Amino acid sequence: MADVIRRDPRIERIARNRLHPQHAAVTAVGDVRGPTGLLRKNPHAVGFIGPNGIKRIDRSTKGSANVLMRRTGQQAATQTLELPLHTVETPDYLIAVVVDLAAGRLSGHDKDVLGQAHQLMAELDGQGAILAIAFGESRDVDFGAAGADRVLHLSDYTGYCPEQKLAVLEAIEAEHVIRFWLFPDSVQGGADLGRRLSARLDIRAATHAWQVDANTTLCRGGRDRIDWQRSTPRLILLAEECAMPISDSRHEARPIAVPVIESRLTLIEDLGPVDVDPSQIALGEAEFIVSAGNGVRDWDQFHEVARALGATEGASRVAVDDGNMPRFRQVGATGTWVTARVYIAVGISGAIQHLQGIGQCDKVIAINMDPGCDMVKRADLSVIGDSQAILAELLNLLGADEQASLAATEARHVA
Ligand SMILES: Cc1cc2nc3c(=O)[nH]c(=O)nc-3n(C[C@H](O)[C@H](O)[C@H](O)COP(=O)(O)OP(=O)(O)OC[C@H]3O[C@@H](n4cnc5c(N)ncnc54)[C@H](O)[C@@H]3O)c2cc1C
């Protein structure tokens, strides 16, 4: 009896009526049960309508395909959707994707490149598999969900060590049949490593490629004003959004053996990261931005929070026009387009011109009084309330944290 499918006519009625107040909540589950009882994918549930009326795909984790949100009244329960598992026993060839794994996570760019690898594989004969190669520590990365059939993860390759990484890639090239080498063309590592490998393998790589099939590749250059077409080489450095990430299948991410690496003379020594003043980092390059809008009440407090967090300051146009922030801090269509991994918007409403500038940010946190504003809709996490009170609490927490770590250091010294 447990597997008898029970239909709910009320839910079905709400799902058909786009004007019903609960329509969005009901269809947000992504799949709808059809009249025959079959589960059907609802294409309208993919993405969301942005403030300018254009449909956008949400790449934050809350929109990922394997998390299903069902909302009933005030309650929200999370349930994992089992996507079909794709397995390849003995692949004829591999497509190698060397991911950046910046800060231990797969970036949107990494996932786009894995998506591109699948597109290429669909065009090739024989049975292939996608090999994800990652260096450095990872934080709960699900390579299988991102589309990797095989994984080589070398967590002890930390810091800047391109010669050692290159030796691993060369060993893989020697041990496996690699049909394509794909890298994100990014400053996080892919651009450098990809070019080094292309020189070593003597392949004229395609760089900043954004439209790729097995025969032809379109690359962008000339400050993004020129496209040129060429035949697809075996080594490709890909631009962001070259392909859609994998969202409708799971891959087994089976680890492969670490290749045998010849010992090699290393000429580069990494002396570790250099402390930089966050206020000196150009907005376009900043990884962590705290940005102020018209909802900031205490400007000294805002600057103190930015300092305590070690974040680079940004601003909305209103904050700049009112003289509270310098012009070069403006984020948005007529300011700087930022690519921060974390963007905290304090008292910013989320006008379309501002949202355009933060389109590439990974995680957005909104601090705002208005739960219905567009910034809160865009954000991955929102704190609703008065900015002054919230920033004061944040400063308290940061102060408490600092004291605790000082006490711990002192205790270690005494011991
Ligand atoms: C051609 C053109 C180009 C533009 N380019 C840009 C651009 O590049 N960048 C840009 O940012 N804008 C740009 N704008 C302006 C844009 O349209 C908005 O006017 C601007 O972004 C709004 O700034 P804001 O969100 O800080 O202010 P507001 O729209 O006034 O929003 C203030 C927000 O703060 C919240 N708030 C108020 N009090 C508090 C409190 N005490 N605590 C917490 N929250 C509070 C409010 O709920 C509101 O959401 C442009 C406009 C035009 C016409």
The ligand as an ORCA input file, in Angstrom:
! r2SCAN-3c Opt
* xyz 0 1
  C      21.467     55.063    -15.664
  C      21.553     54.614    -14.227
  C      22.675     53.938    -13.815
  C      22.779     53.515    -12.495
  N      23.882     52.830    -12.080
  C      23.963     52.389    -10.824
  C      25.072     51.654    -10.369
  O      26.033     51.416    -11.100
  N      25.089     51.212     -9.091
  C      24.063     51.443     -8.222
  O      24.142     51.000     -7.068
  N      23.004     52.147     -8.629
  C      22.934     52.646     -9.895
  N      21.849     53.368    -10.264
  C      20.882     53.776     -9.228
  C      19.895     52.679     -8.898
  O      18.826     52.742     -9.778
  C      19.367     52.870     -7.461
  O      18.812     54.141     -7.335
  C      20.425     52.690     -6.378
  O      21.135     51.501     -6.588
  C      19.729     52.620     -5.029
  O      20.690     52.615     -4.023
  P      20.338     52.030     -2.571
  O      19.841     50.666     -2.734
  O      21.532     52.250     -1.732
  O      19.207     53.031     -2.064
  P      17.660     52.841     -1.885
  O      17.029     52.438     -3.153
  O      17.190     54.077     -1.227
  O      17.521     51.608     -0.892
  C      17.866     51.657      0.466
  C      17.605     50.294      1.061
  O      17.989     50.315      2.406
  C      16.987     49.713      3.219
  N      17.032     50.377      4.522
  C      16.621     51.610      4.869
  N      16.880     51.851      6.158
  C      17.501     50.760      6.637
  C      18.038     50.413      7.901
  N      18.007     51.251      8.942
  N      18.591     49.186      8.038
  C      18.641     48.312      7.003
  N      18.150     48.610      5.788
  C      17.596     49.811      5.603
  C      15.703     49.955      2.494
  O      14.772     48.936      2.843
  C      16.157     49.847      1.033
  O      16.059     48.524      0.597
  C      21.730     53.805    -11.592
  C      20.604     54.464    -12.039
  C      20.514     54.878    -13.335
  C      19.281     55.586    -13.785
*
